């Protein structure tokens, strides 16, 4: 049974926290998507000075816990505050929201770059060679041959990454950001009503289910010609 009186008093905080959670997920995933293709191209490059740093970046952010990365960015920035102040960027690192956005963007960019790299490499080599034989430029080859096929291949993994980032966003509460989990902890600290965590879990479940449903519709829409 839901305690409607309890929800009436504290529900607005959950709504406020949900807005912060959605903001962190949408912005970080969008920025990560923008960074993913250049990183993937660098990984596939035959030039060691490009592929080496890109491979190191991906290995670092995929091989270490996101919580550790959050701590290093948020709390570690305080250790070099004089340097950051001299550079004029301390205003960025003293804000928990900006630090969370930075950590999540760098983390999801590493995962999304591997999704992009795998999708691009899955496009049959013969089609790429045929496009080059027709005289297509690199941009037109990407736009008309590689891009559409790679997008369909990567669509489902991108959806999984979006859901993963949404669930991982609960970690932002540890660095004082009042997202959905942060507000949940705040409410519990003042009411000691453990049911608030159940409400938060239901909201997370509903959010991920809506994302999965919407992403499934997008996948069916873009891949409708394959079903025929």
ChimeraX attribute file (.defattr): number of C-alpha atoms within 10 A of each C-alpha:
attribute: neighborCount
match mode: 1-to-1
recipient: residues
	/A:1	3
	/A:2	8
	/A:3	8
	/A:4	10
	/A:5	9
	/A:6	13
	/A:7	14
	/A:8	9
	/A:9	9
	/A:10	16
	/A:11	18
	/A:12	12
	/A:13	19
	/A:14	23
	/A:15	15
	/A:16	14
	/A:17	20
	/A:18	22
	/A:19	13
	/A:20	19
	/A:21	23
	/A:22	16
	/A:23	15
	/A:24	24
	/A:25	23
	/A:26	17
	/A:27	15
	/A:28	24
	/A:29	25
	/A:30	16
	/A:31	17
	/A:32	22
	/A:33	20
	/A:34	15
	/A:35	18
	/A:36	23
	/A:37	19
	/A:38	15
	/A:39	25
	/A:40	24
	/A:41	17
	/A:42	21
	/A:43	23
	/A:44	17
	/A:45	14
	/A:46	11
	/A:47	10
	/A:48	13
	/A:49	10
	/A:50	15
	/A:51	18
	/A:52	14
	/A:53	14
	/A:54	22
	/A:55	18
	/A:56	12
	/A:57	18
	/A:58	22
	/A:59	13
	/A:60	14
	/A:61	19
	/A:62	17
	/A:63	9
	/A:64	11
	/A:65	11
	/A:66	19
	/A:67	15
	/A:68	12
	/A:69	21
	/A:70	23
	/A:71	16
	/A:72	15
	/A:73	18
	/A:74	23
	/A:75	16
	/A:76	13
	/A:77	18
	/A:78	15
	/A:79	11
	/A:80	11
	/A:81	15
	/A:82	12
	/A:83	13
	/A:84	17
	/A:85	12
	/A:86	9
	/A:87	9
	/A:88	10
	/A:89	12
	/A:90	17
	/A:91	10
	/A:92	14
	/A:93	21
	/A:94	17
	/A:95	14
	/A:96	20
	/A:97	21
	/A:98	17
	/A:99	24
	/A:100	26
	/A:101	22
	/A:102	22
	/A:103	24
	/A:104	27
	/A:105	24
	/A:106	23
	/A:107	25
	/A:108	28
	/A:109	28
	/A:110	25
	/A:111	20
	/A:112	26
	/A:113	25
	/A:114	21
	/A:115	23
	/A:116	26
	/A:117	21
	/A:118	15
	/A:119	20
	/A:120	24
	/A:121	12
	/A:122	14
	/A:123	17
	/A:124	11
	/A:125	11
	/A:126	9
	/A:127	13
	/A:128	15
	/A:129	13
	/A:130	13
	/A:131	18
	/A:132	14
	/A:133	9
	/A:134	9
	/A:135	11
	/A:136	16
	/A:137	11
	/A:138	10
	/A:139	11
	/A:140	14
	/A:141	19
	/A:142	17
	/A:143	12
	/A:144	12
	/A:145	17
	/A:146	22
	/A:147	18
	/A:148	14
	/A:149	18
	/A:150	20
	/A:151	17
	/A:152	15
	/A:153	20
	/A:154	19
	/A:155	20
	/A:156	17
	/A:157	16
	/A:158	19
	/A:159	17
	/A:160	15
	/A:161	17
	/A:162	23
	/A:163	19
	/A:164	14
	/A:165	20
	/A:166	20
	/A:167	16
	/A:168	14
	/A:169	22
	/A:170	17
	/A:171	17
	/A:172	25
	/A:173	19
	/A:174	14
	/A:175	18
	/A:176	14
	/A:177	22
	/A:178	24
	/A:179	27
	/A:180	27
	/A:181	25
	/A:182	24
	/A:183	25
	/A:184	25
	/A:185	20
	/A:186	15
	/A:187	19
	/A:188	15
	/A:189	11
	/A:190	8
	/A:191	12
	/A:192	11
	/A:193	11
	/A:194	13
	/A:195	14
	/A:196	22
	/A:197	15
	/A:198	11
	/A:199	16
	/A:200	18
	/A:201	15
	/A:202	12
	/A:203	16
	/A:204	20
	/A:205	13
	/A:206	12
	/A:207	17
	/A:208	18
	/A:209	13
	/A:210	12
	/A:211	17
	/A:212	17
	/A:213	12
	/A:214	13
	/A:215	18
	/A:216	15
	/A:217	12
	/A:218	14
	/A:219	17
	/A:220	14
	/A:221	10
	/A:222	14
	/A:223	15
	/A:224	10
	/A:225	8
	/A:226	7
	/A:227	6
	/A:228	5
